Amino acid sequence: MNKELIINVTPGEINIALAEDRELVEFSKEQCRTGYAVGDIYLGRVRKLMPGLNAAFVNVGHEKDAFIHYLDLGTQFDTLHKLTADLAAKRRIPKFENLKFEPALGKSGKIGDHIKVGDTIMVQIAKEAISTKGPRLTGDISLAGRHVVLLPLSNKINISQKIRQTAEKKRLKRIVDKVLPKNYGVIIRTAAVGTTDADIEQDILSLLDKWEGAMNRMKSLTPPAILSEEVNRATSIIRDRLNGDFKAIHIDDAATFEEIREYINVIAPEKSGIVKLYRGKVPIFDNFDITRQIKSLFAKYVSLRRGAYLIIEHTEALHVVDVNSGNRTKSENDQERTAMDVNLAAAEEIARQLRLRDMGGIIVIDFIDLHKGDNRQVIYDKMTQLMSSDRAKHTILPLSKFGLMQITRQRVRPEAISEATEICPYCNGTGTVSPTLVIDRQIEDRVAYYSQKKGIKNLTVKASPYVAAFLTKGFPSMRLRWVWKFKCLVRVRTDQALGVSETKIFDIKGRELT
């Protein structure tokens, strides 16, 4: 399988598309370091205890207080809480390896017995803020590396269940035992299989440095404050997924290109050549056919082969997928076979859509009714197989007698599609836009303003393919007339991400003019 990562960087956000054999399978948007990403470690202050929920609200600097439940504190929270208090008060503490653990927390305790309002606590983001809810926190701190996950305040070495070879398990455990200090535990990731001793040792040492750095910063910070940031989304995808299947990483921003190339030089120097800086004039997502796929795949209606289609409806925590056979027609005797064909095709597309849209919570799928129990089992087995590569935790239930399949899927970030369903910026929800006959006049007025009033003599107009063709066809074209009329260099570039009547104008340095 040929995997490519395409990264589009804008001033406000990073758009990341993961394609397998040129087919989009994952898409995410990350605001440029707005904070509160999964894995970030914060020094927070307890704002409110909720005994009825056995939980607390914690101020970590977000506009909404973060939430932590008693069961998310972690078994060694009392030890961590005492360490945090001592560091914040600048008391002298023993080396981390010499710490004495407090008694482990039980599963039936009360949160009020361990923290009180006003306490300073160290917490980690377990789930990003979604909708009206603040971030979800955990006190069970972990630091993810390429080959291992470091677990401070633990003495256990856990190995990924996907590593099945006994000899490899023993080898990896031996490497970790040799370098891991006391009071630290690790989870050995699947990516560690076949790697050298030096690579795993270096991974552990870098995570130890990161943890010690977070503790040292705690001495000089006042809550709420961040102690350690997780790598950005693009880097985390590379860290977690980089393997022999990755053929190229295309980036259209020089600074991000250098950052990712340096990161790969550290974790996998032999693969540094796959990082490529995109310099094309066409937007990077248009060049790799990502824009078209986003527009078609994030719609309410998703087409399948031979006329079948899906209807996908979203609420905050529940998603409904309806499978339709469309205009497919079969004889009466072949209805079961037709239903199976459509359902199998739908299962494949649904598994892809769950990853693509990062849908979380409860997903209910209404498959076309099947009369044979064996066929319903085939659909269940197929969906289980298709979702086996999904990294999000999930549970799949067999089809009910009504033909419904229920899936729960972990949600740690806002769903990608939710940010694409805002009020139309062109019509403001009215359903009407300016007639296309006046678009060229509107653009001309803006070109005249920037070239004559502002003295900008090098302009680039970005528009939809429809408008761009209208401005550049014929002789003299509209673009050429503007060049002669305003004594100004005017370029026209297509951007498939823009609406039919939307245009943007940029100066020579690529800054959008408003």
C-alpha positions as CSV (number, residue, x, y, z in Angstrom):
1,M,0.0,0.0,0.0
2,N,1.3,3.4,-1.0
3,K,0.8,6.0,1.8
4,E,1.2,9.7,1.3
5,L,0.8,12.6,3.7
6,I,-0.2,15.9,2.2
7,I,0.1,18.9,4.5
8,N,-1.3,22.3,3.7
9,V,-0.2,25.2,5.9
10,T,-2.1,28.4,6.2
11,P,-1.6,31.3,8.7
12,G,-4.4,30.0,10.9
13,E,-4.3,26.2,10.7
14,I,-2.6,23.1,9.3
15,N,-4.7,20.8,7.1
16,I,-3.5,17.2,7.0
17,A,-4.6,14.6,4.6
18,L,-3.5,11.0,4.7
19,A,-4.0,9.1,1.4
20,E,-3.6,5.4,0.7
21,D,-3.0,4.6,-3.0
22,R,-4.2,8.2,-3.7
23,E,-7.5,7.7,-1.9
24,L,-8.2,10.0,1.1
25,V,-8.6,8.0,4.3
26,E,-7.9,10.6,7.0
27,F,-8.4,14.3,7.1
28,S,-7.8,16.7,10.0
29,K,-7.5,20.4,10.7
30,E,-5.3,21.7,13.5
31,Q,-5.3,25.3,14.7
32,C,-1.7,26.6,14.8
33,R,-0.9,25.9,18.4
34,T,-4.0,27.1,20.1
35,G,-3.1,24.6,22.9
36,Y,-5.2,22.0,24.7
37,A,-4.2,19.1,22.4
38,V,-4.4,15.5,23.5
39,G,-1.2,14.7,25.4
40,D,-0.4,18.2,26.6
41,I,0.5,18.3,30.3
42,Y,-0.8,21.2,32.4
43,L,-0.4,22.6,35.9
44,G,-4.0,23.3,36.8
45,R,-5.9,24.6,39.8
46,V,-9.0,22.9,41.2
47,R,-12.0,25.2,40.8
48,K,-14.9,23.2,41.9
49,L,-15.7,19.7,43.4
50,M,-18.8,17.8,42.2
51,P,-19.4,15.1,44.9
52,G,-22.5,13.9,43.1
53,L,-20.5,13.1,39.9
54,N,-17.4,12.1,42.0
55,A,-15.5,14.6,39.8
56,A,-13.9,18.0,39.8
57,F,-13.6,21.0,37.4
58,V,-10.0,22.3,36.9
59,N,-8.8,25.6,35.5
60,V,-6.1,24.9,32.9
61,G,-6.5,28.2,31.1
62,H,-9.2,27.1,28.7
63,E,-12.4,29.3,28.4
64,K,-14.3,26.3,29.8
65,D,-13.1,24.6,33.0
66,A,-11.7,21.1,32.3
67,F,-13.3,18.0,33.8
68,I,-11.6,15.1,35.7
69,H,-13.4,12.1,37.2
70,Y,-12.1,10.2,40.2
71,L,-11.5,7.1,38.1
72,D,-9.2,9.2,35.8
73,L,-6.9,10.3,38.6
74,G,-4.7,7.3,38.2
75,T,-3.6,4.8,40.9
76,Q,-0.6,6.9,42.0
77,F,-2.3,10.3,42.0
78,D,-1.6,10.9,45.7
79,T,2.1,10.5,45.0
80,L,1.9,12.8,42.0
81,H,-0.2,15.3,44.0
82,K,2.4,15.4,46.9
83,L,5.3,15.7,44.4
84,T,3.5,18.6,42.6
85,A,2.8,20.4,45.9
86,D,6.5,20.1,47.0
87,L,7.8,21.3,43.6
88,A,5.4,24.3,43.5
89,A,6.4,25.2,47.1
90,K,10.1,24.8,46.1
91,R,10.7,22.2,48.8
92,R,13.7,20.0,48.5
93,I,12.6,16.6,47.2
94,P,14.5,13.3,46.6
95,K,15.4,12.1,43.1
96,F,12.5,10.8,41.2
97,E,14.0,7.3,41.2
98,N,14.1,7.4,45.0
99,L,10.5,8.6,45.6
100,K,8.4,6.5,47.9
101,F,4.9,5.7,46.5
102,E,1.8,6.6,48.5
103,P,-0.9,3.8,48.8
104,A,-2.6,3.2,45.4
105,L,-6.1,4.6,44.9
106,G,-8.9,2.2,44.9
107,K,-11.8,2.2,42.4
108,S,-14.5,3.1,44.9
109,G,-12.9,6.2,46.5
110,K,-14.2,9.8,46.7
111,I,-12.5,12.6,44.9
112,G,-12.9,14.9,47.8
113,D,-10.7,12.7,49.9
114,H,-7.7,13.4,47.6
115,I,-8.1,17.0,46.4
116,K,-9.8,20.2,47.5
117,V,-10.8,23.5,45.9
118,G,-7.7,25.6,45.3
119,D,-5.2,22.7,45.0
120,T,-2.5,22.8,42.4
121,I,-2.5,19.5,40.4
122,M,-0.6,18.1,37.4
123,V,-3.0,16.8,34.7
124,Q,-2.9,15.7,31.1
125,I,-5.4,16.4,28.3
126,A,-7.2,13.1,27.5
127,K,-9.9,14.6,25.3
128,E,-9.9,17.9,23.6
129,A,-12.7,20.5,24.2
130,I,-15.7,19.5,22.1
131,S,-18.7,21.8,21.5
132,T,-19.7,23.4,24.8
133,K,-17.6,21.0,26.9
134,G,-14.1,21.8,28.2
135,P,-11.2,19.4,27.9
136,R,-11.3,16.0,29.6
137,L,-8.3,15.4,31.9
138,T,-6.4,12.5,33.4
139,G,-3.9,12.3,36.3
140,D,-2.4,9.1,34.8
141,I,0.5,10.9,33.0
142,S,2.1,9.3,30.0
143,L,4.6,10.5,27.4
144,A,4.4,9.0,23.9
145,G,7.5,8.3,21.9
146,R,8.1,6.5,18.6
147,H,8.9,3.1,20.1
148,V,7.6,3.4,23.7
149,V,5.2,5.3,25.9
150,L,6.8,6.4,29.2
151,L,4.7,6.0,32.3
152,P,6.1,8.0,35.3
153,L,5.1,6.6,38.7
154,S,4.9,3.0,37.5
155,N,7.2,0.0,37.5
156,K,5.4,-2.1,34.9
157,I,6.7,-3.0,31.4
158,N,3.7,-3.6,29.1
159,I,4.1,-4.9,25.6
160,S,1.7,-4.2,22.7
161,Q,-0.7,-7.1,22.1
162,K,0.1,-6.9,18.4
163,I,3.6,-8.1,19.1
164,R,3.2,-11.9,19.2
165,Q,6.7,-13.3,18.7
166,T,8.0,-14.6,22.1
167,A,11.7,-14.0,21.2
168,E,11.0,-10.4,20.1
169,K,9.1,-9.7,23.4
170,K,12.0,-11.0,25.4
171,R,14.5,-8.9,23.4
172,L,12.4,-5.7,23.8
173,K,11.9,-6.3,27.5
174,R,15.7,-6.8,28.0
175,I,16.5,-3.5,26.2
176,V,14.0,-1.6,28.4
177,D,15.2,-3.2,31.6
178,K,18.7,-2.2,30.9
179,V,18.0,1.6,30.5
180,L,14.8,2.3,32.4
181,P,15.3,3.8,35.9
182,K,13.2,2.9,39.0
183,N,9.7,4.4,39.3
184,Y,9.2,4.5,35.6
185,G,7.2,2.1,33.5
186,V,6.7,1.8,29.7
187,I,4.4,0.5,27.1
188,I,6.4,-1.0,24.2
189,R,4.7,0.0,21.0
190,T,4.2,-2.2,17.9
191,A,6.6,0.2,16.0
192,A,9.5,-1.1,18.2
193,V,9.5,-4.5,16.5
194,G,12.8,-5.0,14.6
195,T,14.4,-1.7,15.8
196,T,17.9,-1.6,17.2
197,D,18.8,-1.4,20.9
198,A,20.2,2.1,20.4
199,D,17.0,3.4,18.9
200,I,14.8,2.2,21.7
201,E,17.3,3.4,24.3
202,Q,17.4,6.8,22.7
203,D,13.6,7.0,22.7
204,I,13.4,6.3,26.4
205,L,16.2,8.7,27.3
206,S,14.5,11.5,25.3
207,L,11.2,10.9,27.1
208,L,13.0,10.9,30.5
209,D,14.5,14.3,29.6
210,K,11.0,15.6,28.6
211,W,9.5,14.5,31.9
212,E,12.3,15.9,34.0
213,G,12.0,19.2,32.0
214,A,8.3,19.3,32.9
215,M,9.0,18.9,36.6
216,N,11.7,21.5,36.5
217,R,9.4,24.1,34.9
218,M,6.8,23.4,37.6
219,K,9.1,25.2,40.2
220,S,8.8,28.6,38.4
221,L,5.2,28.5,37.0
222,T,1.9,29.6,38.5
223,P,-1.2,27.7,37.5
224,P,-2.8,27.5,35.0
225,A,0.3,26.9,32.9
226,I,1.5,24.3,30.4
227,L,4.3,22.0,31.4
228,S,4.8,20.0,28.3
229,E,3.3,20.2,24.8
230,E,2.5,17.2,22.6
231,V,3.9,17.4,19.1
232,N,1.6,18.8,16.5
233,R,-0.9,16.6,14.7
234,A,1.2,16.2,11.5
235,T,4.3,15.1,13.5
236,S,2.2,12.8,15.7
237,I,0.9,11.0,12.6
238,I,4.4,10.6,11.3
239,R,5.6,9.4,14.7
240,D,2.8,6.8,15.0
241,R,2.5,5.7,11.4
242,L,5.9,6.0,9.7
243,N,6.8,2.7,8.2
244,G,7.8,1.1,4.9
245,D,4.4,2.0,3.4
246,F,5.1,5.7,3.5
247,K,6.3,6.8,0.1
248,A,6.2,10.6,0.4
249,I,5.3,13.5,2.7
250,H,4.4,16.7,0.7
251,I,4.4,20.0,2.5
252,D,3.7,23.5,1.0
253,D,5.4,25.5,3.8
254,A,9.1,25.8,4.1
255,A,9.2,26.2,7.9
256,T,7.0,23.1,8.5
257,F,9.0,21.2,5.9
258,E,12.2,21.9,7.8
259,E,10.6,21.0,11.1
260,I,9.3,17.6,9.9
261,R,12.5,16.8,8.0
262,E,14.5,17.4,11.1
263,Y,12.1,15.2,13.1
264,I,12.4,12.4,10.6
265,N,16.2,12.8,10.6
266,V,16.1,12.0,14.3
267,I,13.6,9.1,14.3
268,A,14.4,7.5,10.9
269,P,17.3,9.1,9.1
270,E,17.0,6.7,6.2
271,K,13.6,8.1,5.3
272,S,14.5,11.8,5.3
273,G,14.3,11.8,1.5
274,I,10.5,11.2,1.5
275,V,9.9,14.7,2.8
276,K,9.3,17.0,-0.1
277,L,8.6,20.7,-0.3
278,Y,5.8,21.4,-2.7
279,R,6.4,24.5,-4.9
280,G,3.7,24.2,-7.5
281,K,1.5,27.1,-8.5
282,V,-1.7,25.0,-8.1
283,P,-2.8,24.6,-4.4
284,I,-1.3,21.5,-3.0
285,F,-4.7,19.9,-2.2
286,D,-5.9,20.5,-5.8
287,N,-2.7,19.0,-7.2
288,F,-3.2,15.7,-5.3
289,D,-7.0,15.6,-5.9
290,I,-7.6,16.1,-2.2
291,T,-10.0,19.0,-2.5
292,R,-12.4,17.1,-4.8
293,Q,-12.4,14.1,-2.5
294,I,-13.1,16.3,0.6
295,K,-16.1,18.0,-1.2
296,S,-17.5,14.6,-2.3
297,L,-16.8,12.6,0.9
298,F,-17.9,15.1,3.5
299,A,-21.3,15.6,2.0
300,K,-24.5,14.3,3.5
301,Y,-24.9,11.9,0.5
302,V,-22.0,9.6,-0.3
303,S,-22.2,7.6,-3.5
304,L,-21.3,3.9,-3.8
305,R,-20.9,1.9,-6.9
306,R,-23.7,1.1,-9.3
307,G,-26.2,3.7,-8.0
308,A,-26.2,2.8,-4.2
309,Y,-25.5,5.5,-1.7
310,L,-25.2,6.4,2.0
311,I,-27.0,9.1,3.9
312,I,-25.0,10.3,6.9
313,E,-26.7,12.4,9.6
314,H,-24.8,13.9,12.6
315,T,-25.7,15.0,16.1
316,E,-23.2,15.9,18.9
317,A,-22.8,12.3,20.2
318,L,-24.9,10.2,17.8
319,H,-24.4,9.5,14.1
320,V,-26.8,7.7,11.8
321,V,-25.9,6.0,8.5
322,D,-28.6,4.9,6.2
323,V,-27.7,2.4,3.4
324,N,-29.7,2.7,0.2
325,S,-29.7,0.6,-2.9
326,G,-30.7,3.5,-5.1
327,N,-31.7,2.7,-8.6
328,R,-30.3,-0.8,-8.6
329,T,-32.9,-3.3,-9.9
330,K,-32.8,-7.0,-9.6
331,S,-35.3,-9.9,-10.0
332,E,-37.4,-10.9,-7.0
333,N,-35.4,-14.1,-6.5
334,D,-32.1,-12.2,-6.3
335,Q,-33.0,-9.6,-3.7
336,E,-30.9,-11.2,-0.9
337,R,-27.8,-11.2,-3.2
338,T,-28.4,-7.6,-4.2
339,A,-28.8,-6.6,-0.5
340,M,-25.5,-8.4,0.3
341,D,-23.6,-6.7,-2.5
342,V,-24.8,-3.2,-1.4
343,N,-24.2,-3.9,2.3
344,L,-20.7,-5.2,1.7
345,A,-19.8,-2.1,-0.4
346,A,-21.4,0.1,2.2
347,A,-19.5,-1.5,5.0
348,E,-16.2,-0.7,3.2
349,E,-17.2,2.9,2.7
350,I,-18.5,3.4,6.2
351,A,-15.3,2.1,7.8
352,R,-13.4,4.6,5.7
353,Q,-15.9,7.4,6.6
354,L,-15.5,6.8,10.3
355,R,-11.7,7.4,10.0
356,L,-12.1,10.2,7.5
357,R,-14.6,12.3,9.5
358,D,-13.1,11.0,12.8
359,M,-16.7,10.3,13.9
360,G,-16.9,9.4,17.6
361,G,-19.6,8.4,20.1
362,I,-22.4,6.1,19.0
363,I,-22.8,5.2,15.3
364,V,-26.0,3.5,14.2
365,I,-26.0,1.9,10.7
366,D,-29.2,0.9,9.0
367,F,-28.2,-1.8,6.6
368,I,-30.6,-3.1,3.9
369,D,-32.6,-5.9,5.5
370,L,-31.2,-9.4,5.2
371,H,-33.3,-12.5,5.8
372,K,-30.6,-15.0,6.3
373,G,-28.7,-15.1,9.6
374,D,-25.5,-16.3,7.9
375,N,-25.5,-13.2,5.7
376,R,-25.9,-10.9,8.7
377,Q,-22.9,-12.6,10.3
378,V,-20.9,-12.0,7.1
379,I,-21.6,-8.3,7.3
380,Y,-20.6,-8.2,11.0
381,D,-17.4,-10.1,10.3
382,K,-16.6,-7.8,7.3
383,M,-17.1,-4.7,9.4
384,T,-14.9,-6.1,12.2
385,Q,-12.1,-6.9,9.6
386,L,-12.4,-3.5,8.0
387,M,-12.1,-1.6,11.3
388,S,-9.2,-3.7,12.6
389,S,-6.8,-1.0,11.3
390,D,-8.7,1.8,12.9
391,R,-6.5,3.1,15.7
392,A,-9.4,4.6,17.7
393,K,-10.8,2.3,20.3
394,H,-14.1,0.9,19.1
395,T,-16.7,-1.8,19.8
396,I,-19.0,-3.3,17.1
397,L,-22.2,-5.2,17.9
398,P,-23.8,-7.7,15.5
399,L,-26.8,-6.7,13.4
400,S,-30.1,-6.6,15.4
401,K,-33.3,-8.2,14.1
402,F,-34.1,-4.8,12.6
403,G,-30.9,-4.7,10.5
404,L,-29.2,-2.1,12.7
405,M,-25.6,-2.3,13.6
406,Q,-24.3,-0.3,16.6
407,I,-20.7,0.9,16.9
408,T,-19.1,2.9,19.7
409,R,-15.9,4.7,18.7
410,Q,-13.6,6.7,20.8
411,R,-13.7,10.5,20.4
412,V,-10.8,12.5,21.7
413,R,-11.0,15.4,19.2
414,P,-13.8,17.5,17.6
415,E,-15.2,15.7,14.6
416,A,-13.7,17.1,11.4
417,I,-17.0,17.5,9.6
418,S,-18.4,19.8,12.3
419,E,-16.2,22.6,11.3
420,A,-17.4,22.4,7.7
421,T,-21.1,23.0,8.4
422,E,-21.3,26.7,9.1
423,I,-23.7,29.3,7.7
424,C,-22.8,30.0,4.1
425,P,-20.5,33.0,4.0
426,Y,-21.7,34.1,0.6
427,C,-25.4,34.2,1.1
428,N,-25.5,34.4,4.9
429,G,-28.1,31.7,5.0
430,T,-30.5,33.4,2.6
431,G,-29.9,30.9,-0.3
432,T,-29.2,33.7,-2.8
433,V,-25.9,35.1,-4.1
434,S,-24.9,37.9,-6.4
435,P,-25.5,37.1,-10.1
436,T,-22.4,35.8,-12.0
437,L,-22.8,38.6,-14.5
438,V,-21.5,41.1,-11.9
439,I,-18.6,39.0,-10.5
440,D,-16.1,40.3,-13.0
441,R,-17.1,43.9,-12.2
442,Q,-16.7,43.2,-8.5
443,I,-13.2,41.8,-9.0
444,E,-12.2,44.7,-11.3
445,D,-13.3,47.2,-8.6
446,R,-11.0,45.4,-6.1
447,V,-8.1,45.3,-8.5
448,A,-8.6,49.0,-9.2
449,Y,-8.6,49.8,-5.5
450,Y,-5.4,47.9,-4.6
451,S,-3.5,49.0,-7.7
452,Q,-4.6,52.6,-7.9
453,K,-5.4,53.6,-4.2
454,K,-2.9,51.3,-2.4
455,G,-0.2,51.3,-5.1
456,I,0.2,47.5,-5.1
457,K,1.4,46.6,-8.6
458,N,1.6,42.8,-8.4
459,L,-1.6,41.0,-7.6
460,T,-2.8,37.4,-7.7
461,V,-6.5,36.7,-8.0
462,K,-7.6,33.2,-6.8
463,A,-11.0,32.0,-7.9
464,S,-13.0,28.8,-8.6
465,P,-12.1,27.1,-11.9
466,Y,-15.4,28.4,-13.4
467,V,-14.5,32.1,-12.6
468,A,-10.8,31.7,-13.4
469,A,-11.7,30.3,-16.9
470,F,-14.0,33.3,-17.5
471,L,-11.3,35.8,-16.6
472,T,-8.5,34.2,-18.7
473,K,-10.2,33.0,-21.9
474,G,-10.3,34.9,-25.2
475,F,-8.2,37.7,-26.5
476,P,-7.9,40.1,-25.0
477,S,-9.0,38.3,-21.8
478,M,-10.5,40.1,-18.8
479,R,-7.2,39.6,-17.0
480,L,-5.2,41.2,-19.8
481,R,-7.5,44.2,-20.0
482,W,-6.9,44.8,-16.3
483,V,-3.1,44.7,-16.9
484,W,-3.3,47.3,-19.6
485,K,-5.9,49.5,-17.8
486,F,-4.3,49.6,-14.4
487,K,-0.6,49.2,-15.4
488,C,-0.5,46.4,-12.9
489,L,0.7,42.7,-13.1
490,V,-2.4,40.6,-12.5
491,R,-2.3,36.8,-12.3
492,V,-5.3,34.5,-12.1
493,R,-4.9,31.1,-10.2
494,T,-7.6,28.4,-9.7
495,D,-8.5,27.2,-6.3
496,Q,-11.0,24.4,-6.1
497,A,-11.6,25.0,-2.4
498,L,-13.3,28.4,-3.2
499,G,-17.0,28.7,-3.8
500,V,-18.3,29.3,-7.3
501,S,-18.6,33.1,-6.8
502,E,-15.8,33.5,-4.2
503,T,-12.5,35.2,-5.0
504,K,-9.5,36.2,-3.0
505,I,-6.7,38.6,-3.9
506,F,-3.1,38.3,-2.7
507,D,0.0,40.5,-2.9
508,I,3.4,39.4,-4.2
509,K,4.3,38.0,-0.7
510,G,1.3,35.8,-0.7
511,R,-0.6,37.8,1.9
512,E,-4.4,38.0,1.4
513,L,-5.7,41.5,0.9
514,T,-8.9,42.3,2.6
